[in-house]
Amino acid sequence: MTNRWLYLPIEVKVRELDAKLLLAYYAIRRGYQVIIGDLAFVAEAAAHYPSGIYFAKGGPKGFRKRMVTNAVEQDLKVVELDEEGLLIEKNQYIRDRMRKDTLKLVEHEYCWGEHQKQIISDTYPDMANKCHVVGNPRIDLLKPKFRNLYQDEVKSLRQQYGDFILINTRFSLYNAAKGKKDTVFVQHIKALYESFVEMIEVTASHFPHVNIVIRPHPAENFNSYRRLFKNISNVHVVHEGGINKWILAAKLVIHNGCTSGIEAFLLDQPVIVYQPFETNEVELPNLLGFKATSLTELRDTIDQLLHHPVVIPGDDRLYHYCSWEKDKYAVDYILDLCNTISLPSPPRSRSNPKVQQEKKIRKQKRKFSLSAAEIKSFYQKLDDIEDQPPKRTIKQISRNLFHIKPE
């Protein structure tokens, strides 16, 4: 089994790293050798290390086609789990992210739930056999078995911020990283942004002894929030690490249309949808938790949640979009399916990867960091959960790129 190789590229670290490390951990337990790290470096390594399975992450049509085509040309078998496959609208999704010419090159298309599978299968009936509902390793991390992974970080956040409300935003169409985009097409997002700014000011005033942590979307301009709230001592703008630890550390979560609302609900944390006006956007995250349509209603709901235990309202439609079984895991489904893919035995070896990697390092500009210490720390916590001693070797191939294999 150690002749089977798995290539795991990571693009957005705060969103993908823990889930990819989780998949790698259980792949190694099954005898796989894993190459994991920055997306560009993994693609380069795949051209020089043994043939195997490349785990594509989806993307806009041009990016996706380049990534998948490059892997196929390197004699790799491609499986794909679209990181944006949860909240999708059929026509836009097929047009922008699920073109048939690329899907033809994929061995397996792993789906978050029946909703995504149905959209792909209805559009391309001859491709339906490629689609498998597995969930997502990111969802695995929300299940009771893995929540202790974050207990030290949760404790640290609570020591730093005390009782705090986590507010997640998603207004990058207007509040873009490079500046405001005030066009006719983003007026509803602009209105939501302005409503949230007002809501944060009022909430900070109503609850002066509770901290408010704003976690902007990665594509937003963080400094716009810092400038607005620089004189309000109990408001903090932070985007550090994965979302799970922040949700678990918070007293409650406030959002509108954010995936974090789903994550908070599945983590059994109180969640409020602040909805000052109706929109025509994907509504799934707004089906879960408590609703507040005015500042008065929001204040009363926060007060209730801060001081009284509650049952969090849900909606069964969630499970059509997102496969969820508390004691079954996407990583197991994925690896079972990967094991059905025929690979060369022994795998074809490639030559002189180190020289190629050093050349690639000089070209790499996108900000990304990954260390052996991060991997070892995460895996030690998983070892504690599984009650097993480490039986693996972690070798750094180059900056932000690692080869992990069973001993």
C-alpha positions, -999 to +999 in steps of 0.1 A: +000+000+000+030+024+005+032+025-033+001+046-033+007+084-033-017+112-025-011+148-035-030+174-013-027+210-025-037+239-002-047+273-014-065+291+014-047+280+045-072+292+072-100+273+054-083+242+041-053+232+062-068+213+091-092+194+068-063+184+044-041+174+074-070+153+087-073+135+053-036+130+051-035+116+087-060+089+079-044+082+044-011+076+061-027+052+085-039+033+054-004+032+040-005+061+016+025+084+011+013+120+011+027+152-005+010+182+011+015+220+011+012+251-010-009+245-041+018+257-065+045+236-049+024+204-048+017+208-085+054+211-091+063+181-069+037+160-086+057+164-118+088+148-102+076+124-075+059+091-081+025+090-099-005+088-077-038+105-069-041+143-071-068+158-049-081+188-068-100+216-049-123+230-076-122+266-087-133+291-114-134+274-148-100+286-161-081+279-128-098+245-125-090+234-160-053+243-157-050+225-123-067+193-135-052+192-170-017+197-155-022+168-131-035+145-159-005+154-181+017+144-152+002+109-153-018+114-121-054+103-114-075+132-104-103+133-078-120+165-069-139+181-040-150+216-048-143+238-017-172+261-029-196+232-036-219+238-006-238+270-014-244+269-051-270+279-077-273+255-106-269+278-137-241+299-122-223+268-108-223+249-141-212+280-160-184+291-137-171+260-119-183+227-133-175+226-171-179+192-187-146+192-205-128+193-172-151+170-154-143+143-180-107+143-168-117+136-132-120+101-118-143+110-089-162+141-081-168+142-043-199+161-033-208+179-001-244+166-003-272+155-025-278+190-037-245+194-054-246+158-068-281+164-082-270+196-100-241+179-117-259+147-125-290+165-139-267+186-161-244+158-173-263+125-169-234+106-186-211+119-158-234+110-129-214+078-121-184+100-112-203+118-084-202+105-048-217+122-018-190+121+009-195+154+029-162+172+035-133+167+059-140+203+070-174+190+082-157+161+099-138+185+121-172+199+134-182+165+148-179+156+185-149+132+180-126+160+168-137+190+189-109+184+214-084+193+187-091+229+195-095+229+233-061+245+240-067+273+214-102+278+227-089+283+262-063+307+250-088+328+230-111+330+261-082+341+282-074+368+257-109+381+248-130+369+278-167+366+269-170+376+232-194+377+204-181+365+170-193+385+140-185+371+106-188+392+075-189+384+037-190+418+020-160+415-004-181+424-034-184+459-020-157+461+007-130+446-015-094+442-003-082+469-028-110+493-020-147+499-022-165+488-054-196+509-053-215+498-085-251+492-093-245+454-090-235+454-053-260+477-038-276+450-016-241+440-003-233+477+004-266+480+023-257+449+043-222+462+050-236+495+063-263+477+084-236+455+100-214+486+107-244+502+125-253+469+143-217+465+156-216+500+170-250+497+187-242+462+201-208+473+214-227+501+233-255+479+246-230+453+259-199+472+270-186+443+291-187+418+262-160+419+236-169+418+199-146+400+175-151+408+138-138+382+114-140+396+079-141+374+048-105+368+035-112+389+004-124+419+024-105+451+034-098+444+070-086+480+076-120+494+067-133+478+099-102+488+119-107+525+110-144+525+117-140+509+152-106+521+163-121+542+191-144+514+205-124+495+230-145+463+230-144+458+192-115+438+177-109+430+141-091+396+138-086+371+111-062+345+125-063+307+121-092+285+112-128+293+121-136+264+144-116+275+174-132+310+172-167+296+170-161+272+199-146+300+220-174+325+214-205+330+235-225+333+202-221+340+165-238+367+144-238+366+106-258+370+074-254+344+047-221+331+059-210+294+059-198+300+094-235+301+104-237+265+093-205+256+111-217+272+143-249+253+142-232+220+136-208+228+165-239+233+187-231+270+193-257+297+195-260+315+162-280+346+152-289+356+117-291+394+115-314+402+086-324+439+085-339+434+051-346+405+027-322+395-001-325+371-031-292+353-023-286+317-013-306+313+019-293+281+035-271+297+062-300+319+072-323+290+079-303+280+110-303+296+144-322+326+157-334+355+135-332+392+143-346+417+119-341+448+139-316+462+164-341+459+192-348+423+184-311+416+181-303+431+215-330+411+232-318+379+215-282+385+225-293+392+261-313+359+262-284+338+247-258+353+270-277+344+301-298+313+294-292+279+279-312+274+247-321+249+220-308+262+187-334+262+159-325+241+128-339+232+094-337+197+078-330+213+044-294+216+056-288+179+053-298+179+016-269+203+010-245+189+035-241+152+044-240+149+082-237+118+103-221+123+137-203+090+138-194+087+101-166+106+083-159+121+049-122+110+052-133+074+054-156+076+024-130+095+004-102+070+011-125+040+004-132+055-030-095+064-036-086+027-030-108+017-059-086+038-083-061+017-102-026+030-100+007+018-115+025-007-093+052+002-086+044+038-093+065+055-119+094+074-103+105+108-115+139+124-112+157+152-094+128+169-076+150+190-053+165+211-082+131+217-097+117+227-063+144+253-057+136+268-091+100+269-082+106+286-048+122+316-065+090+321-086+066+317-058+051+351-047+017+342-031+018+345+007+016+310+024+034+294+053+034+259+066+059+244+091+067+209+103+059+221+138+023+229+128+018+195+113+034+177+143+012+196+168-020+188+149-010+152+145-001+148+182-037+159+191-051+134+166-028+107+181-043+115+215-079+111+201-070+079+184-049+067+214-020+056+192+017+064+191+030+082+160+041+059+132+050+083+105+079+104+091+074+141+082+100+154+058+102+189+045+109+188+008+111+226+004+095+257+018+058+250+025+060+215+011+061+182+030+063+145+023+046+124+050+048+087+050+041+057+073+071+041+090 
